[in-house]
Structures are given as structure tokens and as C-alpha cells.
Amino acid sequence: MSEFIPDSTITCPQCGHVKTETMPTDACQWFYECAACHAVLKPKPGDCCVYCSYGTVPCPPIQASGRPGAQSEGCCAA
């Protein structure tokens, strides 16, 4: 299994602003406000969170699954 990567760089699809954030490990992040244009990002259809949609690294549960394409299955389903 690969090493856990805690940080992901999010790119805003509205204005292109880029910011590196530390991902939460205890919850999915379904919303993210761009620091530049204040657009509120939501996951793309089929993705479980904003990091899987707009980040350079998938969220911690997807990383832990060891299956990079697992976003469509969701990481936070109960």
C-alpha cells in the first residue's frame, strides 16, 4: 500500500485559484469555498468529496482503500 498523503492542492474551476489544504481524516468535505472568488465547490457527480473532484490527491478514505478509482463507490457511505 502507498504512503498516506495528507495534503491535496485544490484548483478552483471558476477562477483557477490554487491552494494546498490538509484534508480532514475524520469526515468527507462536501463543500469548499475558494479563497479568491468565493465560489462554493461541490463534488462532481460520481465523486465523494471536493478533494476527489478538484484536488491533486484523493481523500484519505479513498487512499486507504488502495483503489484509486473507488470514488464512484463513495468513501462515506454508511
C-alpha positions, 0 to 999 in steps of 0.5 A: 500500500502507498504512503498516506498523503495528507495534503491535496492542492485544490484548483478552483474551476471558476477562477483557477485559484490554487491552494494546498489544504490538509484534508480532514481524516475524520469526515468527507468535505462536501463543500469548499469555498475558494479563497479568491472568488468565493465560489462554493465547490461541490463534488462532481457527480460520481465523486465523494468529496471536493478533494476527489473532484478538484484536488491533486490527491484523493481523500484519505478514505479513498487512499486507504482503500488502495483503489484509486478509482473507488470514488464512484463507490463513495468513501462515506457511505454508511 
